[in-house]
């Protein structure tokens, strides 16, 4: 749309200005529109690259395949991630989600989640959790057979991670 809009402006200005001025105005408008677009909708590294990793952990993880989100009570980024995760589990009927609240405080926000495929758990193993998360919350992890298969921090979680999560839980017939 930006390219089409820039060409349209260039064509409209055709009769009003000489070529060099039209070219300058057209390039200026194209750069301005592109900059505004990427300011509003930035591209993150996690959208372009697979930034997940597989750290070793001693924490006891579920045997069945799970998507686990390590969250902190009152964390606005953790709260914001819930709406995206709810859409993810709506699209994929076989994803089971566990939100592990790290710390001793309660967070009533998570009580508002109404889904039989979302479990909220208190996470008491703070030391091991901080090792897994590197102190960044929320951190997303996929587990299978009691092992951590992959994890993404909030900064590395993007479309590539969503694609990998969906393919991890895909049921092959």
C-alpha positions as CSV (number, residue, x, y, z in Angstrom):
1,X,0.0,0.0,0.0
2,X,2.9,2.4,0.8
3,X,4.4,1.8,-2.7
4,X,1.1,2.2,-4.4
5,X,0.3,5.4,-2.4
6,X,3.8,6.8,-3.2
7,X,3.4,6.1,-7.0
8,X,-0.1,7.7,-6.9
9,X,1.3,10.9,-5.3
10,X,4.2,10.9,-7.8
11,X,1.6,10.6,-10.6
12,X,-0.6,13.4,-9.2
13,X,2.4,15.7,-8.8
14,X,3.4,15.0,-12.4
15,X,1.7,18.0,-13.8
16,X,2.6,20.4,-11.0
17,X,6.4,20.0,-10.6
18,X,9.4,19.1,-12.8
19,X,10.8,15.6,-12.6
20,X,13.6,16.2,-10.0
21,X,11.2,17.9,-7.5
22,X,8.6,15.1,-8.1
23,X,11.2,12.5,-7.5
24,X,12.4,14.2,-4.3
25,X,8.8,14.5,-3.0
26,X,8.0,10.9,-3.9
27,X,11.0,9.5,-2.2
28,X,10.5,11.7,0.9
29,X,6.8,10.5,1.1
30,X,7.8,6.9,0.6
31,X,10.5,7.1,3.3
32,X,8.2,8.9,5.7
33,X,5.3,6.4,5.3
34,X,7.6,3.4,5.6
35,X,9.2,4.9,8.8
36,X,5.8,5.6,10.3
37,X,4.6,2.1,9.4
38,X,7.6,0.3,11.1
39,X,7.3,2.7,14.1
40,X,3.7,1.5,14.7
41,X,4.3,-2.1,13.6
42,X,7.9,-2.9,14.3
43,X,9.7,-6.0,13.1
44,X,11.2,-7.9,16.0
45,X,14.2,-10.3,15.9
46,X,11.8,-13.1,17.0
47,X,9.7,-12.6,13.9
48,X,12.7,-13.2,11.6
49,X,14.9,-15.6,13.4
50,X,14.5,-18.7,15.6
51,X,15.8,-17.4,18.9
52,X,14.6,-20.2,21.2
53,X,17.1,-22.4,23.1
54,X,17.1,-25.5,25.2
55,X,18.7,-25.0,28.6
56,X,19.1,-27.9,31.1
57,X,16.9,-27.7,34.1
58,X,16.2,-29.7,37.3
59,X,12.6,-28.4,37.6
60,X,9.9,-31.1,37.5
61,X,8.0,-30.6,34.2
62,X,4.8,-32.4,33.0
63,X,5.0,-35.7,31.2
64,X,2.5,-34.7,28.5
65,X,3.2,-32.0,25.9
66,X,2.6,-28.6,27.4
67,X,3.1,-25.0,26.7
68,X,4.3,-23.4,29.9
69,X,4.4,-19.7,30.5
70,X,6.6,-18.5,33.4
71,X,5.0,-15.4,34.8
72,X,5.3,-13.0,37.7
73,X,2.4,-11.6,39.7
74,X,1.4,-8.2,38.5
75,X,3.6,-8.3,35.5
76,X,1.9,-6.3,32.7
77,X,3.8,-8.1,29.9
78,X,2.7,-11.4,31.4
79,X,-0.9,-10.2,31.5
80,X,-0.7,-8.9,27.9
81,X,0.6,-12.3,26.6
82,X,-2.5,-14.1,27.9
83,X,-4.8,-12.7,25.2
84,X,-2.4,-13.9,22.5
85,X,-2.1,-17.3,24.2
86,X,-5.9,-17.6,24.4
87,X,-6.2,-17.0,20.7
88,X,-3.4,-19.6,20.1
89,X,-5.3,-22.3,22.1
90,X,-8.6,-21.4,20.4
91,X,-7.0,-22.1,17.0
92,X,-5.3,-25.3,18.2
93,X,-7.5,-27.6,20.1
94,X,-4.7,-29.9,21.2
95,X,-2.5,-27.2,23.0
96,X,-2.6,-27.4,26.8
97,X,-1.3,-24.3,28.5
98,X,0.1,-24.0,32.0
99,X,0.8,-20.6,33.5
100,X,3.3,-20.9,36.3
101,X,3.2,-17.9,38.7
102,X,6.6,-17.4,40.2
103,X,6.7,-15.8,43.6
104,X,4.6,-15.8,46.7
105,X,2.2,-13.0,45.8
106,X,-1.2,-13.8,44.3
107,X,-2.4,-12.3,41.0
108,X,-6.2,-12.2,40.7
109,X,-5.8,-11.4,36.9
110,X,-5.3,-15.1,36.2
111,X,-8.5,-16.1,37.9
112,X,-10.4,-14.4,35.0
113,X,-9.1,-17.0,32.5
114,X,-12.0,-19.3,31.7
115,X,-10.7,-22.4,29.8
116,X,-10.4,-26.0,30.7
117,X,-7.1,-26.2,28.8
118,X,-5.4,-23.4,30.8
119,X,-4.1,-24.3,34.2
120,X,-2.7,-21.8,36.7
121,X,0.0,-23.1,39.0
122,X,2.0,-21.6,41.8
123,X,5.7,-22.0,41.1
124,X,7.7,-22.3,44.3
125,X,11.1,-23.2,42.7
126,X,12.2,-19.6,42.2
127,X,15.9,-20.3,41.8
128,X,15.5,-22.8,39.0
129,X,12.8,-20.6,37.4
130,X,15.2,-17.6,37.3
131,X,17.8,-19.9,35.7
132,X,15.3,-20.9,33.0
133,X,14.0,-17.4,32.4
134,X,17.2,-15.5,32.9
135,X,15.0,-13.1,34.9
136,X,12.9,-12.2,31.9
137,X,9.1,-12.6,32.2
138,X,7.1,-13.9,30.6
139,X,9.2,-16.8,29.3
140,X,7.5,-19.4,27.1
141,X,8.5,-23.1,27.1
142,X,7.3,-26.3,25.4
143,X,7.8,-29.5,27.3
144,X,7.5,-33.2,26.5
145,X,8.2,-36.3,28.6
146,X,9.2,-34.2,31.5
147,X,11.9,-32.4,29.6
148,X,12.2,-28.8,28.4
149,X,12.2,-29.0,24.6
150,X,12.6,-25.3,23.9
151,X,12.1,-21.9,25.6
152,X,11.7,-18.3,24.4
153,X,12.1,-15.2,26.5
154,X,9.7,-12.3,26.0
155,X,12.2,-10.6,23.7
156,X,12.8,-13.6,21.5
157,X,9.1,-14.7,21.2
158,X,7.7,-14.0,17.8
159,X,6.0,-15.5,14.8
160,X,8.7,-18.1,14.4
161,X,8.1,-19.3,17.9
162,X,4.4,-19.4,17.4
163,X,4.9,-21.5,14.2
164,X,7.2,-23.9,16.1
165,X,4.7,-24.2,19.0
166,X,1.8,-24.9,16.6
167,X,3.9,-27.6,14.7
168,X,5.0,-29.1,18.0
169,X,1.4,-29.7,19.1
170,X,0.2,-30.7,15.7
171,X,-1.5,-34.1,15.6
172,X,-0.5,-36.2,12.7
173,X,-3.1,-38.7,11.5
